[in-house]
Amino acid sequence: MTSVYDGSARALDDAEQGATSGATPISLPRPRTRSVRQSPIAWLLDGPGWMLTRPVSDFLLLSAAVLWTLNWPGSPTISLTEGWPLVLLPPIAMVLLLARGMYRRRIRAFVLDSVAPMVGAISIAVMTVVLLSIYVGDGGLGGSVTAHLWVLALVGTGGGRLILLLLQRQARVRGLVSRATLIVGAGQVGMRVARRLEENPQYGLRPVGFLDADPIAPAHAGDREAPVLGRPADLEWIASMTGATHVVFAFSADADETLVPLARRCEELGLEVSLVPRLFESVNDRFQYESLGGLPLLGLRSTDPKGWQFAVKHACDRIVAALLLTLLAPVLAAIAIFVRLESPGPVVFRQRRVGRDGHEFDVFKFRSMRLPPSDDGDFKPSRGAAPGGVEGTDRRTRVGKFLRRTSLDELPQLFNVLRGDMSLVGPRPERPEFVDLFKRDHDRYSDRHRVKSGITGWAQVHGLRGQTSLADRVEWDNYYIEHWSLPLDAKILAMTVIAVFKAAE
């Protein structure tokens, strides 16, 4: 672990002592304003220019949709007298997008999260234009004109935003764009924040150091890469030295009455501020904000796996599973034949797993390996890693390698969903012997058994498949449970379709 905490603190102490003892004081920069020079790419894709890029792009694409609608091939030309309400589409749509938070800066924006707000805003804007043409203009625009306008505006704006987000993501992943970030709090939570940012450059935040008056001991710091640069009180000076533009407040030993003025000072300096809330394991997007006078109060709304919403989810699971089994019957039959011809043994592999409320069931998969020899030992995952992938001796067949790479070996689990043992989306089920082990070693591991296991899940679509970090899986799966909703399930299923094109092993 690298630490310059002692050096920075000593420099500040020397500066203070020098002023009173007659020694020459050390001159330390204490800027009142910040000026960080950025490359044109960084300015455009992640700096102040990013706040202009999206509205300018939306305006141009919406204007193009209007012009194309007015000059649609094969349609009568619409005069300006008839079509003047169309000119109002760009400003109306942009105001609605602004109201729905589509121009708000986010650490990481997901394309699927913007689908519903964008469809709603564009639809309302088009309906407003149509009503204006009926009641204020010279008549209705007609069904074909309205359809053209709606499709062109939606596809153009959505496509433009998709391209911008992909450009931003690629620039972040390649290191062309990143914001230097300070983390207040060098404990377990602060280190988790730093590790997550280091492993995922697509967030665009690059940890440059911690601020903590009482950092965790080096023996317990693990593989902490970013150094401890000083105390929270040193933030202004250290931010100037490191060029930091973002500050994350994790859990620190400093009292709140010290950190609150510090957060306000960050805003005065133009530093963006994020914070990890207390009780973050129980916070979800369903919380209710209230106030007791000037005291904010957050009402937590936890997930109820036995509520009517989950009853709807499970009913939809079985309907979708039945439809998929019907549609994929030829594919299932073809895979079964290839598995049978490749090597002796059963076509379907069964394995005992633990699901909701500790209920054990047999999970179904297409067999992808040759039968094990009688002396094949039991597999034990490495410490901190989840089981999965190739365990022990690689006995995969040629067909099995293809099935695993494309995740087609998981298709028989649709029968598990039809039987009610599993859901389409949920935490992956684990073997009973590993469940007992992981319960002892990982806090909140048992929370996954509050809901049905799934064929796919929030952890899987984020790359946590095979022998990956068990702690990360637990974190992602518990996030899914706390934030569960039918739209989230739909999002995960859409992300699963994309993930299928990536090698599973």
C-alpha positions as CSV (number, residue, x, y, z in Angstrom):
1,M,0.0,0.0,0.0
2,T,1.2,3.4,-0.9
3,S,0.6,6.3,1.5
4,V,1.7,9.9,1.5
5,Y,-0.7,10.8,4.4
6,D,2.2,11.5,6.8
7,G,4.0,13.7,4.4
8,S,1.1,15.9,3.5
9,A,-0.1,16.2,7.1
10,R,3.5,17.0,8.2
11,A,3.8,19.7,5.5
12,L,0.6,21.3,6.7
13,D,1.8,21.1,10.4
14,D,5.1,22.6,9.4
15,A,3.4,25.5,7.6
16,E,1.3,26.3,10.7
17,Q,4.2,26.0,13.1
18,G,6.4,28.1,10.9
19,A,4.0,31.0,11.1
20,T,4.3,31.2,14.9
21,S,7.9,30.1,15.5
22,G,9.7,32.5,13.2
23,A,10.8,29.8,10.7
24,T,10.2,30.3,7.0
25,P,6.7,29.0,6.3
26,I,6.0,26.5,3.6
27,S,3.9,28.0,0.8
28,L,1.0,25.7,0.0
29,P,-1.6,26.5,-2.8
30,R,-5.0,27.3,-1.5
31,P,-7.0,28.1,-4.6
32,R,-10.4,29.8,-4.4
33,T,-11.4,28.8,-7.9
34,R,-10.6,25.8,-10.0
35,S,-9.4,25.6,-13.6
36,V,-8.8,22.2,-15.0
37,R,-7.5,22.0,-18.6
38,Q,-9.2,19.2,-20.6
39,S,-8.5,17.8,-24.0
40,P,-11.2,18.5,-26.6
41,I,-12.4,14.9,-26.5
42,A,-12.7,15.0,-22.7
43,W,-14.5,18.4,-22.8
44,L,-16.9,17.1,-25.4
45,L,-17.7,13.7,-24.1
46,D,-17.4,14.0,-20.3
47,G,-16.7,17.7,-19.4
48,P,-18.8,20.8,-19.6
49,G,-19.3,20.2,-23.3
50,W,-21.2,17.0,-22.5
51,M,-24.0,19.1,-21.1
52,L,-24.3,20.8,-24.5
53,T,-23.7,17.8,-26.8
54,R,-26.9,16.0,-25.9
55,P,-29.4,18.9,-26.3
56,V,-27.7,20.1,-29.4
57,S,-27.8,16.6,-30.9
58,D,-31.5,16.2,-29.9
59,F,-32.4,19.6,-31.5
60,L,-30.7,18.8,-34.7
61,L,-32.2,15.3,-35.0
62,L,-35.7,16.4,-34.1
63,S,-35.4,19.2,-36.7
64,A,-34.3,16.7,-39.2
65,A,-37.3,14.5,-38.4
66,V,-39.6,17.5,-39.0
67,L,-37.9,18.3,-42.3
68,W,-38.1,14.7,-43.5
69,T,-41.8,14.5,-42.5
70,L,-42.6,17.7,-44.5
71,N,-40.8,16.2,-47.5
72,W,-41.7,12.5,-47.2
73,P,-41.2,10.7,-50.5
74,G,-44.5,9.9,-52.3
75,S,-46.6,12.1,-49.9
76,P,-48.2,15.4,-50.9
77,T,-46.1,18.4,-49.9
78,I,-47.3,20.0,-46.7
79,S,-47.4,23.8,-46.8
80,L,-46.0,26.0,-44.1
81,T,-49.6,27.1,-43.3
82,E,-50.7,23.6,-42.6
83,G,-47.5,22.3,-41.0
84,W,-46.3,25.2,-38.9
85,P,-47.1,23.3,-35.6
86,L,-44.4,20.8,-36.6
87,V,-41.8,23.4,-36.0
88,L,-42.7,23.3,-32.3
89,L,-41.8,19.7,-32.0
90,P,-38.1,20.1,-31.1
91,P,-38.6,22.7,-28.3
92,I,-41.6,20.8,-26.8
93,A,-39.8,17.5,-26.9
94,M,-36.6,18.9,-25.4
95,V,-38.6,20.6,-22.5
96,L,-40.2,17.2,-21.8
97,L,-36.9,15.4,-21.9
98,L,-35.4,18.0,-19.5
99,A,-38.4,17.5,-17.1
100,R,-37.7,13.7,-17.2
101,G,-34.1,14.1,-16.2
102,M,-32.7,13.2,-19.6
103,Y,-30.2,16.0,-19.6
104,R,-29.0,15.3,-16.1
105,R,-25.4,14.3,-15.7
106,R,-25.0,10.7,-14.5
107,I,-21.9,8.7,-13.6
108,R,-23.0,6.0,-16.0
109,A,-26.0,6.1,-18.2
110,F,-27.7,2.9,-19.4
111,V,-29.4,3.0,-22.8
112,L,-32.2,0.8,-21.6
113,D,-33.0,3.2,-18.7
114,S,-33.7,6.0,-21.2
115,V,-36.1,4.1,-23.4
116,A,-39.3,4.7,-21.4
117,P,-38.6,8.4,-20.7
118,M,-37.7,9.0,-24.3
119,V,-40.7,7.2,-25.7
120,G,-43.0,9.1,-23.3
121,A,-41.5,12.5,-24.0
122,I,-41.5,12.1,-27.8
123,S,-45.1,10.7,-27.8
124,I,-46.4,13.5,-25.7
125,A,-44.6,16.1,-27.9
126,V,-46.1,14.6,-31.1
127,M,-49.6,14.5,-29.6
128,T,-49.2,18.1,-28.6
129,V,-48.2,19.1,-32.1
130,V,-51.2,17.2,-33.6
131,L,-53.6,18.9,-31.2
132,L,-52.2,22.3,-32.0
133,S,-52.6,21.6,-35.7
134,I,-56.3,20.6,-35.1
135,Y,-57.4,23.4,-32.8
136,V,-55.0,26.2,-33.8
137,G,-53.8,25.4,-37.3
138,D,-55.7,24.8,-40.5
139,G,-56.5,21.2,-39.8
140,G,-55.2,17.8,-38.7
141,L,-51.9,16.6,-40.0
142,G,-53.3,13.2,-41.0
143,G,-52.4,9.7,-39.7
144,S,-49.5,9.0,-42.0
145,V,-47.8,12.4,-41.2
146,T,-48.2,11.8,-37.5
147,A,-46.8,8.2,-37.8
148,H,-43.8,9.4,-39.8
149,L,-43.1,12.2,-37.4
150,W,-43.3,10.0,-34.3
151,V,-41.1,7.2,-35.8
152,L,-38.5,9.6,-37.2
153,A,-38.3,11.6,-34.0
154,L,-38.0,8.5,-31.9
155,V,-35.5,6.6,-34.0
156,G,-33.4,9.7,-34.7
157,T,-33.2,10.9,-31.1
158,G,-32.7,7.5,-29.7
159,G,-30.1,6.6,-32.3
160,G,-28.2,9.8,-31.7
161,R,-28.2,9.3,-27.9
162,L,-27.0,5.7,-28.4
163,I,-24.1,6.8,-30.5
164,L,-23.1,9.5,-28.0
165,L,-23.2,7.0,-25.1
166,L,-21.2,4.4,-27.0
167,L,-18.6,7.1,-27.9
168,Q,-18.4,8.2,-24.3
169,R,-18.1,4.6,-23.0
170,Q,-15.3,3.8,-25.5
171,A,-13.4,6.9,-24.7
172,R,-13.6,6.1,-20.9
173,V,-12.6,2.5,-21.4
174,R,-9.6,3.5,-23.5
175,G,-8.5,6.0,-20.9
176,L,-9.1,9.1,-23.2
177,V,-11.7,10.4,-20.7
178,S,-11.7,10.2,-17.0
179,R,-12.2,12.4,-14.0
180,A,-9.8,12.4,-11.1
181,T,-11.7,11.4,-8.0
182,L,-10.9,11.7,-4.3
183,I,-12.6,9.3,-1.8
184,V,-13.3,10.5,1.7
185,G,-13.0,7.5,3.9
186,A,-10.3,4.8,3.6
187,G,-12.3,2.0,5.2
188,Q,-13.9,-1.1,3.8
189,V,-16.6,0.9,2.0
190,G,-14.2,3.4,0.6
191,M,-11.9,0.6,-0.7
192,R,-14.9,-1.1,-2.3
193,V,-15.8,2.2,-4.1
194,A,-12.2,2.5,-5.3
195,R,-12.0,-1.1,-6.5
196,R,-15.3,-0.8,-8.4
197,L,-14.2,2.3,-10.1
198,E,-10.8,0.9,-11.0
199,E,-12.3,-2.3,-12.4
200,N,-15.0,-0.4,-14.4
201,P,-13.4,2.5,-16.3
202,Q,-16.7,3.0,-18.1
203,Y,-17.9,5.0,-15.0
204,G,-15.4,7.6,-16.0
205,L,-14.1,8.2,-12.4
206,R,-10.4,7.5,-11.7
207,P,-9.5,7.2,-8.0
208,V,-6.4,9.2,-7.2
209,G,-6.4,8.9,-3.5
210,F,-8.2,8.7,-0.1
211,L,-8.8,11.3,2.6
212,D,-9.1,9.9,6.1
213,A,-7.9,11.1,9.5
214,D,-7.9,7.5,10.7
215,P,-7.4,5.2,7.7
216,I,-7.7,1.4,8.0
217,A,-4.4,-0.2,9.1
218,P,-2.1,-1.3,6.2
219,A,-2.3,-4.9,7.4
220,H,-6.1,-4.8,6.7
221,A,-6.0,-2.6,3.6
222,G,-5.6,-5.5,1.2
223,D,-4.8,-4.5,-2.3
224,R,-5.6,-0.9,-2.0
225,E,-3.9,0.9,-4.9
226,A,-4.8,4.5,-4.4
227,P,-2.8,6.2,-1.7
228,V,-4.1,7.9,1.5
229,L,-3.2,11.5,0.7
230,G,-4.3,13.3,3.9
231,R,-7.2,14.2,6.1
232,P,-10.6,15.4,4.9
233,A,-9.6,18.9,6.1
234,D,-6.8,18.8,3.5
235,L,-9.3,18.3,0.6
236,E,-9.0,21.8,-1.0
237,W,-5.2,21.6,-1.1
238,I,-5.1,18.0,-2.3
239,A,-7.8,18.5,-4.9
240,S,-5.6,21.3,-6.3
241,M,-2.5,19.1,-6.4
242,T,-4.2,16.1,-8.0
243,G,-6.6,18.0,-10.3
244,A,-9.5,16.1,-8.8
245,T,-13.0,17.2,-10.1
246,H,-15.1,14.6,-8.2
247,V,-15.3,13.6,-4.6
248,V,-17.0,10.5,-3.2
249,F,-17.9,10.6,0.5
250,A,-17.7,7.0,1.8
251,F,-17.7,6.1,5.5
252,S,-15.1,8.2,7.4
253,A,-14.1,8.5,11.0
254,D,-14.8,12.2,10.9
255,A,-18.0,13.5,12.5
256,D,-20.9,14.7,10.3
257,E,-20.5,18.3,11.6
258,T,-17.0,18.2,10.0
259,L,-18.0,16.6,6.7
260,V,-21.2,18.7,6.0
261,P,-19.2,22.0,5.7
262,L,-16.6,20.1,3.6
263,A,-19.3,19.0,1.1
264,R,-20.5,22.5,0.8
265,R,-17.0,23.7,0.2
266,C,-16.7,21.2,-2.6
267,E,-19.7,22.7,-4.3
268,E,-18.1,26.2,-3.9
269,L,-14.9,24.9,-5.6
270,G,-16.9,23.3,-8.5
271,L,-16.2,19.8,-7.4
272,E,-18.9,17.2,-8.1
273,V,-20.0,15.4,-4.9
274,S,-21.4,11.8,-4.5
275,L,-21.9,10.0,-1.3
276,V,-22.6,6.5,-0.1
277,P,-25.5,6.6,2.3
278,R,-25.6,4.9,5.7
279,L,-27.6,1.7,5.6
280,F,-26.9,1.5,1.9
281,E,-27.6,-2.2,1.9
282,S,-31.3,-1.4,2.6
283,V,-31.6,1.7,0.3
284,N,-33.4,1.2,-3.0
285,D,-35.1,3.4,-5.6
286,R,-38.5,3.0,-3.9
287,F,-37.6,5.2,-0.9
288,Q,-40.0,8.0,0.1
289,Y,-38.6,11.4,0.9
290,E,-40.3,13.3,3.7
291,S,-39.3,16.0,6.2
292,L,-39.7,16.7,9.8
293,G,-39.3,20.4,9.8
294,G,-35.9,20.9,8.4
295,L,-34.8,17.3,9.0
296,P,-35.0,15.0,6.0
297,L,-36.5,11.6,6.5
298,L,-36.2,8.7,4.1
299,G,-38.9,6.1,4.3
300,L,-37.5,2.7,3.2
301,R,-39.8,0.4,1.1
302,S,-38.3,-3.1,1.1
303,T,-39.2,-5.8,-1.4
304,D,-42.0,-8.2,-0.5
305,P,-41.3,-11.5,-2.3
306,K,-44.7,-12.8,-1.1
307,G,-46.6,-9.8,-2.5
308,W,-48.9,-9.6,-5.4
309,Q,-46.2,-8.1,-7.7
310,F,-44.2,-11.4,-7.4
311,A,-47.3,-13.4,-8.1
312,V,-47.6,-11.5,-11.4
313,K,-43.9,-12.1,-12.0
314,H,-44.2,-15.8,-11.5
315,A,-47.3,-16.1,-13.7
316,C,-45.5,-14.2,-16.5
317,D,-42.5,-16.5,-16.0
318,R,-44.6,-19.6,-16.7
319,I,-46.4,-18.1,-19.7
320,V,-43.1,-16.9,-21.3
321,A,-41.4,-20.3,-20.5
322,A,-44.2,-22.2,-22.1
323,L,-44.1,-20.0,-25.2
324,L,-40.3,-20.3,-25.5
325,L,-40.4,-24.1,-25.1
326,T,-42.9,-24.2,-27.9
327,L,-40.9,-21.9,-30.2
328,L,-37.6,-23.5,-29.4
329,A,-38.8,-27.1,-29.6
330,P,-36.8,-27.8,-32.9
331,V,-33.7,-26.3,-31.4
332,L,-34.0,-28.3,-28.2
333,A,-34.5,-31.5,-30.3
334,A,-31.5,-30.8,-32.5
335,I,-29.3,-30.1,-29.4
336,A,-30.5,-33.3,-27.8
337,I,-29.5,-35.3,-30.9
338,F,-26.0,-33.8,-31.1
339,V,-25.4,-34.4,-27.3
340,R,-26.5,-38.0,-27.7
341,L,-24.3,-38.6,-30.7
342,E,-21.2,-36.9,-29.2
343,S,-20.7,-39.1,-26.2
344,P,-22.5,-41.8,-24.2
345,G,-24.6,-40.7,-21.2
346,P,-27.9,-38.9,-20.5
347,V,-28.9,-35.9,-22.7
348,V,-30.0,-33.8,-19.7
349,F,-27.8,-33.3,-16.7
350,R,-29.4,-32.9,-13.3
351,Q,-27.9,-31.3,-10.3
352,R,-29.3,-30.5,-6.9
353,R,-29.6,-26.8,-6.1
354,V,-31.1,-24.6,-3.4
355,G,-33.8,-22.2,-4.3
356,R,-36.4,-20.0,-2.5
357,D,-36.8,-20.5,1.2
358,G,-34.1,-23.2,1.1
359,H,-36.2,-25.5,-1.1
360,E,-34.0,-28.0,-2.9
361,F,-34.7,-29.0,-6.5
362,D,-33.0,-30.6,-9.5
363,V,-31.8,-28.0,-12.0
364,F,-31.8,-29.2,-15.7
365,K,-29.0,-28.6,-18.2
366,F,-27.9,-30.2,-21.5
367,R,-25.0,-32.4,-20.7
368,S,-21.8,-30.7,-21.9
369,M,-19.2,-33.1,-20.5
370,R,-18.2,-36.7,-20.7
371,L,-19.2,-38.9,-17.8
372,P,-16.6,-38.6,-15.0
373,P,-14.3,-41.5,-14.0
374,S,-15.0,-43.2,-10.7
375,D,-12.0,-41.7,-9.0
376,D,-12.8,-38.1,-10.0
377,G,-12.4,-36.0,-6.8
378,D,-14.8,-33.4,-5.5
379,F,-14.3,-29.9,-6.7
380,K,-13.7,-27.1,-4.3
381,P,-13.7,-23.5,-5.5
382,S,-10.7,-21.2,-4.6
383,R,-11.2,-18.9,-1.7
384,G,-13.4,-15.9,-2.6
385,A,-14.5,-17.3,-5.9
386,A,-17.8,-18.8,-6.8
387,P,-18.0,-22.3,-8.4
388,G,-18.9,-22.7,-12.0
389,G,-17.3,-23.0,-15.4
390,V,-14.8,-25.8,-15.9
391,E,-14.4,-27.5,-12.5
392,G,-11.4,-29.8,-12.1
393,T,-10.5,-31.8,-15.2
394,D,-11.8,-30.4,-18.4
395,R,-14.2,-33.1,-19.7
396,R,-16.2,-30.9,-22.1
397,T,-17.1,-32.4,-25.5
398,R,-16.9,-30.4,-28.7
399,V,-20.7,-29.9,-28.6
400,G,-20.5,-29.1,-24.9
401,K,-17.9,-26.3,-25.5
402,F,-20.3,-24.7,-28.0
403,L,-23.3,-25.1,-25.8
404,R,-21.4,-23.4,-22.9
405,R,-20.0,-20.7,-25.0
406,T,-23.4,-19.7,-26.2
407,S,-25.3,-20.6,-22.9
408,L,-27.6,-23.0,-24.9
409,D,-26.9,-25.6,-22.2
410,E,-29.2,-23.6,-19.9
411,L,-32.3,-23.9,-22.1
412,P,-33.7,-27.0,-20.3
413,Q,-34.1,-24.7,-17.2
414,L,-37.2,-23.4,-18.9
415,F,-38.8,-26.6,-17.6
416,N,-37.7,-25.6,-14.1
417,V,-39.5,-22.3,-14.6
418,L,-42.6,-24.1,-15.9
419,R,-42.6,-26.3,-12.8
420,G,-42.3,-23.3,-10.5
421,D,-38.8,-24.2,-9.1
422,M,-37.2,-21.2,-10.8
423,S,-37.9,-17.8,-12.4
424,L,-36.6,-16.4,-15.6
425,V,-34.7,-13.7,-13.7
426,G,-33.2,-14.1,-10.2
427,P,-30.0,-15.1,-8.4
428,R,-28.4,-18.2,-9.7
429,P,-29.1,-21.3,-7.5
430,E,-26.2,-23.0,-5.8
431,R,-25.4,-26.5,-4.7
432,P,-26.4,-27.4,-1.1
433,E,-22.8,-28.1,0.1
434,F,-21.6,-24.7,-1.2
435,V,-24.6,-22.9,0.3
436,D,-23.7,-24.0,3.8
437,L,-20.1,-22.9,3.2
438,F,-21.0,-19.5,1.7
439,K,-23.5,-18.7,4.5
440,R,-20.6,-18.8,7.0
441,D,-18.1,-16.9,4.9
442,H,-20.2,-14.2,3.3
443,D,-22.6,-11.8,5.0
444,R,-26.1,-11.6,3.6
445,Y,-25.5,-14.6,1.3
446,S,-28.8,-16.1,2.5
447,D,-30.8,-13.1,1.3
448,R,-30.9,-14.6,-2.2
449,H,-33.2,-17.4,-0.9
450,R,-35.9,-14.8,-0.3
451,V,-36.8,-15.0,-4.0
452,K,-36.8,-17.8,-6.6
453,S,-33.6,-18.5,-8.4
454,G,-33.3,-17.5,-12.0
455,I,-31.9,-18.6,-15.4
456,T,-30.3,-15.2,-15.7
457,G,-29.7,-12.5,-13.3
458,W,-28.3,-9.0,-12.5
459,A,-24.9,-10.5,-11.7
460,Q,-24.7,-12.7,-14.8
461,V,-25.5,-9.8,-17.3
462,H,-22.6,-7.9,-15.7
463,G,-20.1,-10.6,-16.4
464,L,-20.1,-12.4,-13.1
465,R,-20.4,-15.9,-14.6
466,G,-18.1,-18.9,-14.0
467,Q,-15.5,-18.8,-11.3
468,T,-15.7,-15.0,-10.5
469,S,-15.8,-13.1,-7.3
470,L,-18.4,-14.5,-4.9
471,A,-18.5,-11.2,-2.9
472,D,-19.4,-9.3,-6.1
473,R,-22.1,-11.8,-7.0
474,V,-23.6,-11.5,-3.5
475,E,-23.6,-7.7,-3.8
476,W,-25.2,-7.7,-7.3
477,D,-27.8,-10.3,-6.4
478,N,-28.8,-8.5,-3.3
479,Y,-29.0,-5.2,-5.3
480,Y,-31.5,-7.0,-7.6
481,I,-33.6,-8.2,-4.8
482,E,-33.8,-4.8,-3.1
483,H,-34.5,-2.9,-6.4
484,W,-36.7,-5.6,-8.0
485,S,-39.4,-4.5,-10.4
486,L,-41.0,-5.9,-13.6
487,P,-39.2,-3.2,-15.7
488,L,-35.9,-4.3,-14.1
489,D,-36.6,-7.9,-15.1
490,A,-37.4,-6.8,-18.7
491,K,-34.1,-4.9,-18.7
492,I,-32.1,-7.9,-17.5
493,L,-33.7,-10.1,-20.2
494,A,-32.8,-7.6,-22.8
495,M,-29.2,-7.5,-21.5
496,T,-29.2,-11.3,-21.5
497,V,-29.9,-11.3,-25.2
498,I,-26.8,-9.1,-25.7
499,A,-24.7,-11.1,-23.3
500,V,-25.4,-14.3,-25.2
501,F,-23.2,-13.0,-28.0
502,K,-20.3,-12.9,-25.6
503,A,-18.4,-16.0,-24.7
504,A,-19.7,-17.4,-21.4
505,E,-16.5,-19.2,-20.7
